[in-house]
């Protein structure tokens, strides 16, 4: 949990869901086999964000 989101984990290294504490919006986090989050999906199943690759780093970018 951080100041704006709660995270739901299963047995993997990365969280499965992110829940916005103010709106209750659930975002599903799609991770690779290493546990890195590679994308986000909303409750309708639409892709809402993908990582942005810059010089080997992969900071996450989520659509507003």
FILUM-547237 format. One record per residue (C-alpha): x, z, y; residue number from 1. Coordinates in steps of 0.2 Angstrom, whole numbers. Layout:
# residues N
+-------+-------+-------+------+
!  east !    up ! north ! keza !
+-------+-------+-------+------+
!     X !     Z !     Y !  NUM !
...
+-------+-------+-------+------+
This chain:
# residues 64
+-------+-------+-------+------+
!  east !    up ! north ! keza !
+-------+-------+-------+------+
!     0 !     0 !     0 !    1 !
!     6 !    -4 !    18 !    2 !
!    -2 !    -1 !    35 !    3 !
!   -14 !   -16 !    33 !    4 !
!   -16 !   -20 !    14 !    5 !
!   -17 !   -12 !    -3 !    6 !
!    -9 !   -21 !   -18 !    7 !
!   -16 !   -21 !   -36 !    8 !
!    -2 !   -22 !   -49 !    9 !
!    -4 !   -26 !   -68 !   10 !
!    11 !   -26 !   -80 !   11 !
!    21 !   -39 !   -70 !   12 !
!    34 !   -36 !   -56 !   13 !
!    23 !   -44 !   -43 !   14 !
!     6 !   -38 !   -37 !   15 !
!    -9 !   -48 !   -43 !   16 !
!   -21 !   -45 !   -28 !   17 !
!   -19 !   -40 !   -10 !   18 !
!   -34 !   -31 !    -2 !   19 !
!   -35 !   -31 !    17 !   20 !
!   -40 !   -13 !    22 !   21 !
!   -49 !   -18 !    37 !   22 !
!   -60 !   -32 !    31 !   23 !
!   -60 !   -29 !    12 !   24 !
!   -54 !   -47 !     9 !   25 !
!   -46 !   -50 !    -7 !   26 !
!   -31 !   -62 !    -9 !   27 !
!   -24 !   -67 !   -26 !   28 !
!    -6 !   -68 !   -27 !   29 !
!     1 !   -82 !   -39 !   30 !
!    19 !   -78 !   -45 !   31 !
!    32 !   -86 !   -56 !   32 !
!    40 !   -80 !   -72 !   33 !
!    53 !   -70 !   -61 !   34 !
!    40 !   -61 !   -52 !   35 !
!    42 !   -70 !   -35 !   36 !
!    25 !   -74 !   -26 !   37 !
!    24 !   -93 !   -25 !   38 !
!     6 !   -95 !   -17 !   39 !
!   -10 !   -86 !   -12 !   40 !
!   -27 !   -90 !   -17 !   41 !
!   -44 !   -84 !    -9 !   42 !
!   -59 !   -78 !   -19 !   43 !
!   -66 !   -96 !   -19 !   44 !
!   -50 !  -102 !   -28 !   45 !
!   -43 !  -112 !   -13 !   46 !
!   -24 !  -112 !   -10 !   47 !
!   -22 !  -102 !     6 !   48 !
!    -3 !  -100 !     7 !   49 !
!    13 !  -106 !     0 !   50 !
!    32 !  -101 !     2 !   51 !
!    42 !  -109 !    15 !   52 !
!    59 !  -114 !     9 !   53 !
!    73 !  -112 !    22 !   54 !
!    92 !  -112 !    17 !   55 !
!    88 !  -105 !     0 !   56 !
!    77 !   -91 !     6 !   57 !
!    58 !   -91 !     3 !   58 !
!    49 !   -81 !    16 !   59 !
!    30 !   -82 !    13 !   60 !
!    19 !   -91 !    24 !   61 !
!     0 !   -87 !    23 !   62 !
!   -13 !   -97 !    32 !   63 !
!   -24 !   -88 !    44 !   64 !
+-------+-------+-------+------+
